[in-house]
Structure formats: structure tokens, C-alpha cells
Amino acid sequence: MTNNFVTELVRLALIEDIGSGDITTEAIVPSASRSKAIILAKSDGVIAGLPIAKTVFQQLNSKIKFTAKVKDGAQVKKGKVIAILEGPTRAILTGERVALNFLQRLSGIATLTSKFKTQISKPKTNVKLLDTRKTTPGLRLLEKYAVACGGGTNHRLGLYDAILIKDNHIVVAGGVREALEQMTNEGITIEIETRTLKEVKDAISGKADRILLDNMNLVKMKQAVKLCRAAKIETEASGGINLNNVTAIAKTGVNFISVGALTHSSPALDISLEII
């Protein structure tokens, strides 16, 4: 994630919100007015996105001083001041919603990721928590950054950096073995999705590097893990995973657990900006 990427993303977000001008602020706030404001966590969580929020305000007015009081990835309690702003009032008020939209969204992802990470750590396994490509269009890099802030591991930034043979690929190819036979990409990990023990066995015989166990119950998953472990093949659990069942899934011995909900279903963390 480069500075140029963040700058352009913030620029587009500001254009979307401001349009021809912040007519409310311009009508009420004198142009020479200066203020001090705090950004406040209104619930417990993990913070992510402070550099993005800073970019929002500084694009509007370079005279705004933005002081982060915590770092991204920090666990905070309700009532914690996470940043202080000082500078032109108009710019602070105009940038408020865009900055908070980024902060609340990314902190929500980081917070949910941290909750999943806590649950899979209970059995004291070495399983890694992965994100997916189920992200908001245009915000993938930010959302995956937030997952990392929450203690998760980024997996597949796009279609270009890893091979994952999914169910529809298998249908088109004519089966698990047939799909694997088409793979000639040397040096790239080949992962394939399976839903039955037969497909797991076919994937093993087809020499997959990692086998995704999709929507399997715990009994079947344990059997699949045993087969894959004997063949020295990594396993990844996916599908229908939530905070209530992720600990039991971690106990099956899988190497990875991927959770689309980290990015597609995380509630925003409650954060506010207040002039003081």
C-alpha cells in the first residue's frame, strides 16, 4: 500500500462527500476560525486507519496538526482519545465524516479479526487466520491492512498472486484430478477446494500443495486433516466459520482458517470526533 494509493483514494472520497462545497460549514464557520478536536473511541476495539484519517485532514488543509495518541493495531478501551487535531475549523469539520468512515470501517475489521484470533489461540495451535477476496471494491488493500492490524494474515491480494482452484473451476475441468492436471505453474503454491473426502483423496493424488476443506463438519474435517497430514499437504478450513465454532475448527489440526466475514461482515467500530 503506497502513499500515492492512499492519497488518491482519499482524494476520491473527499470529492464524493464535498462535491461543490461544504455549504453548512461555509455558512456557519468563519474562514479564520481555528479549533482543537479529539477523535474518541466510543467502544472497546482495535484501531486501524489513523494514517488514512491524517491524510484526509491534511489534504483539506496542510496547516492541520494531527497527533495520533495510539498506533494502528492498538487495543483501546471505550473513552480512549486516539488522536488530537488542531487547525482551521472548516477543514476539521469538512473532513470529519470521511476520516471517520475510514477509521470506523478499518477499526471494525481489525476488531473482529482480533476476536477471531483470540478464539483460535485458545487451543494453543499454530493455525493461521486468513482473510479472503471478499472485500469492498477499491478498498481491498486498506481492508487487508486492517486484518493485519488485528492479528490476521493476508491471503491472495488478487487473482494474480496465488492459485486457488474453486468449485466452478472443477466443474469446468471435469473434476478435481482433471483440474490439477492443467496446472503447470512451477514455483507457485497450488490450492484446491474440496467438499468431500473423495475429493480430498483426489487432490492428494493430484499433488495439490494445499487443500481447502469447504463447509465440512468437524468429523469429516478431522478425517481430511489426517489424510492430508500423512501426505504432508497443508489444509485450510473455510465456509460457515464464525466466532462460535472457530475454536473447535482450530482443534481439528488444520493449518489455516480463512474467514470472509473479517472484511465483508465486520461492524464498524464506534468512533467520534468532538470539538473541545
GUZAMAR-31429 format. One record per residue: x, y, z of N, C-alpha, C in turn; residue in three letters. Coordinates in steps of 0.1 Angstrom, whole numbers, plus 5000, padded with zeros to 4 digits. Each point is the difference from the previous one (the first is absolute). Example, Ala and Ser with C-alpha at 12.3 -4.5 7.8 and 13.67 -1.06 7.14 Angstrom:
REM residues 2
513249435078499150125000500950125000ALA
499650114993500950115000499250115008SER
This chain:
REM residues 276
500949885000499150125000500950125000MET
500050084989500950114999499350135004THR
500850105002499550145003499150054989ASN
500549984988499250044988498649945000ASN
499949875003498749935000499150065010PHE
500550025013499250065010499650154997VAL
500950074994499750144997498950014989THR
500049914990499050004990498749955005GLU
500049905009498849955006499350105008LEU
500850075008499450115009499550114991VAL
500750044990499550104991498749974994ARG
499849884995498749964995498950005010LEU
500349965012499049995011499650155004ALA
500950095000499750145003499150064989LEU
500349974987499250054989498649955001ILE
499949875004498749945001499150075011GLU
500750045011499250065011499850154999ASP
501050074995500050145000499350064987ILE
500249934989499450054988500450144997GLY
499050094998500350144997500350085013SER
499949945012500450085012499249955012GLY
500650025012499349975012499250135004ASP
498850004995499250125001499550035015ILE
499949905008499750025014501150075008THR
501249944999501250055007500350144995THR
500050024987500350134994499150115004GLU
498749975003499050095004500250045015ALA
500449915008500050025015501450035005ILE
501149954995501350015006500850114992VAL
500550105007500850104994501349944994PRO
500550054989501149944994501350015008SER
500150105009501250015009499949925013ALA
498949935002499849925012501049895001SER
500549985012500949885003499449935012ARG
500249875000499549915011500949895004SER
499749945011500749885005498949895001LYS
500349884995499049895001500749875004ALA
499249915005500549875004499349904991ILE
500649894997499449884995499949905011ILE
498849955003499749925012499549874997LEU
500549895006499449874999498849995009ALA
498949974995498849995008499649865003LYS
500949904996499849865005501449944999SER
500149895007501349925000500349954986ASP
501350004997500349944987501450014996GLY
500349974988501450014994500050114990VAL
500950095001500150124991500749964987ILE
499550054989500749994987499550124991ALA
501050064993499650104991500450145004GLY
500750025010500450145004500850074990LEU
501049944993500750074989499050044989PRO
499049934997499050034990499250135005ILE
499650005012499350115006500850134999ALA
501349985004500950124999500150054986LYS
500149914990500050054986498850074996THR
498849965005498850074997500150155004VAL
500450035012500050135005501150084994PHE
501249944997501150084995499850034985GLN
499249914993499650044986499150125000GLN
499250025010499150115001500750135004LEU
500949985009500850125004501349955007ASN
501150044994501349955005500450065013SER
499250105004500350065013499449935012LYS
499249904997499549925011501149915006ILE
500150005013500949925008499249885005LYS
500449884996499449875003500949925009PHE
499749985012500949935009499349875005THR
500549884995499449885004500549965014ALA
499149965009500349975014500249855002LYS
499749924990500249865000500549964986VAL
500549884998500449954987499049904995LYS
499949994987499249904993500349865006ASP
499049925003500249875006499850005015GLY
499950125006499850025014498649965005ALA
500049925011498749975007499750135008GLN
498750054999499650115008498749985007VAL
499850075011498849995007499150124997LYS
498749985002499050114998500550125008LYS
499950124993500450125006501550044997GLY
500749924994501450034997500150104988LYS
500850115003500350094989501149944991VAL
499649994987501049934991500750104991ILE
499550124999500750114993499650135004ALA
500850104998499750145003500350094987ILE
499150094997500150084988500050155005LEU
500850084993500050145002500250074987GLU
499250104997500250074988498750074995GLY
499950044987498850064995498749925002PRO
499150075006498749935004499349944988THR
499950084989499349954988500549874995ARG
501349995000500649884994499849885010ALA
500050025013499749905009498649954999ILE
499050094999498649964998499749944987LEU
500650054989499849944987500649864998THR
501149985007500649864999499549905010GLY
499250055009499649915011499449874995GLU
499050004992499349884996500849914992ARG
500850054990500849914992501149935009VAL
500650085009501049945009499449905009ALA
498950025005499349915009499649874992LEU
499550024988499649894992501149904998ASN
501250054997501249924999500349935013PHE
500150085010500449955014499049905005LEU
498850034999499049905006499949874992GLN
500150014987500049884992501249915002ARG
501250065000501249935001500249955015LEU
499650085009500149965014499149885003SER
498850014994499049895001500649874995GLY
500750004989500649884994501149955010ILE
500850095004501149965009499549945013ALA
498950065005499449955013499449864998THR
499349984989499449864998501149904998LEU
501150044992501149914998500649965013THR
500250105009500649975013499149915008SER
498750014999499149905008500249864994LYS
500149994987500249864994501449955004PHE
501050095000501349965004500149955014LYS
499350065009499949965014499449865001THR
498949984992499349875001500949884995GLN
500750034989500849894995501349985008ILE
500350095009501249995008499749915013SER
498849985003499649935012500549865000LYS
500049934989500549865000501650005000PRO
500650114999501550014999500549934988LYS
499350024988500549944988500850104992THR
500649964989500750094991499250044988ASN
498749985001499250034988500050154997VAL
500150044987500050144996498650044996LYS
499650125003498850064996500250084987LEU
499249964990500250064987498850094996LEU
500250104992498950084994499749944986ASP
499150064993499649954987499950124990THR
499549974988499850114990498650065002ARG
499349975010498650055002500150145007LYS
500550094992500250145005499250104992THR
500050125005499350114994500850054987THR
499450004989500750044987500750135002PRO
501350004997500850125001500750025014GLY
499549925010500650025013500749875005LEU
500349914991500649885004501350025008ARG
500950084995501350015007499850065014LEU
499150105001499750055014499449905009LEU
499149924995499349905008500949895004GLU
500949964991501049905004501050055009LYS
500350134999500950065010499450005014TYR
498750025000499350005013500049865006ALA
499849904992500149865004501449985007VAL
501050044994501449995005500150075014ALA
499450125001500050075012499349925011CYS
499049924997499349925010500749875003GLY
501149974993500749885003499849894990GLY
499350024989499749904990501250004989GLY
499949914991501049994990499350024986THR
500650084992499450034987500349884990ASN
498949974993500149884990499350044987HIS
500849994989499550034987499550154999ARG
500950094996499650134997499150014988LEU
500249914991499250004988500149864993GLY
499550004987500049884992501449974995LEU
500950095002501349994993501249955009TYR
499749995013501249965008499949875007ASP
499049924997499949865006498949934992ALA
500249875000499149914992499049945010ILE
498750024998499049935008498949954990LEU
500049874999499149934991498749985008ILE
498950074996498850005007499049914993LYS
498849995006499049904996499650024985ASP
499950124996499650024986501149974990ASN
501350025004501149954992499949854999HIS
499749935011500049865000498949954991ILE
498850065000498949964991500450014986VAL
500650124996500450024986501149904996VAL
500949975009501149914997499649854999ALA
498949975007499549865000500349925013GLY
500650075009500349935013501350055006GLY
500249965013501250055007501349964994VAL
500149874996501249964994500350074986ARG
498950014993500150064987500550155001GLU
499450075010500450145002501550015004ALA
500449915009501450005004501049974988LEU
499649924991500849964989500350124990GLU
499150105001500250124992501150105005GLN
500449975013500950105006501449974996MET
500650104995501449994995500950125006THR
499450075010500750125006501049955010ASN
501249984996501149965009500450115010GLU
500149965012500550105010498850075007GLY
498849984996498850065006499249905007ILE
499650035013499249915008498749974993THR
499649884998498749964994499149965011ILE
498950075002499049965010498749974992GLU
499349905006498749964993498949985011ILE
498850034996498949995009499449864999GLU
499749955012499349875001498950005009THR
499049924998498849995008499749865006ARG
500749904994499849865005501349945002THR
500049885007501349935002500549944987LEU
499149974991500449954987500850114993LYS
499550125000500750114993501350035007GLU
500149985013501350025008501049894995VAL
499549884998500949894996500550034985LYS
499150054992500350034986501150125000ASP
499850105009500950115001501449955004ALA
500049915010501349945004500749934989ILE
499349924993500649924989500450104989SER
499350114999500450104989501150095004GLY
500549985013501250075005499750155002LYS
498950035005499750145004500950045012ALA
500450135000500850045011499250045013ASP
498850044998499150035011498649974996ARG
499349945010498649964997499150075009ILE
499050074993499050085008498849915003LEU
499749995013498949925004498850095002LEU
499149994990498950104999498749955007ASP
499550075010498849975006499949855005ASN
501149955005499949865006499750015014MET
499249895005499849995014501249965007ASN
500150015013501249975008500549864998LEU
499149905000500449864998500749984987VAL
499450054989500649984987501350084999LYS
500050125006501250085000501249945006MET
499849935012501049935007500649894991LYS
499149934993500449894992500950054988GLN
499550114995500750064988501450055005ALA
500150075011501350045006500949895002VAL
499549895005500949885002500549954987LYS
499249994989500449964987501150094995LEU
499850135001500950104994501350015008CYS
499949985013501250005008500949884996ARG
499449894998500849884996500750024987ALA
499350084991500650044987500950125000ALA
500150065012500850125002499550124991LYS
498650015000499450114993499250095010ILE
500250134998499350105008498550004999GLU
499350045010498650005000499550145004THR
498950044994499350125003498549985002GLU
499550045011498549995002499450134996ALA
498849994993499350124996498549974999SER
499250105000498549984999499349995013GLY
499150095002499149995012500750025013GLY
501250065000500850025012499650125008ILE
499749995013499750125008500749995013ASN
499750105009500750005013499649895009LEU
498849944997499549895009500749864996ASN
500449984988500549874996501550004996ASN
500650125000501450014995501049935009VAL
499750005013500949935009500049854998THR
498849944998499949864997500749964987ALA
499950094990500649984987501550005002ILE
500550095008501550015002500549875006ALA
499249945009500449885006500149884991LYS
499550014988500049884991501449984994THR
500950105002501449994995500250074986GLY
499050074995500350074987501150105002VAL
500750034989501150105000499550144999ASN
498950024993499550134997498450005002PHE
499550125004498650025000499750134993ILE
499250004989499750124993498650045003SER
499850135002498750055005499750134991VAL
499049984991499650124992499350105008GLY
499449975011499350095009500950115005ALA
501349985001500950105005499850134993LEU
499949994987499950124991498550034995THR
499249894999498750034994498950025010HIS
500349975013498950015009500450065014SER
501150075000500450065013499350125003SER
499450025012499350125004501050115002PRO
499750134996500950115002500250025015ALA
501250045004500350045014499550145002LEU
499350025012499450135003501250105004ASP
500250104991501050105002499450134997ILE
500350115008499550134997501150115000SER
499650114994500950125000499350115008LEU
500650065009499450105008500950125001GLU
499450124997500750135002500050025015ILE
501250045006500150035014500550145003ILE
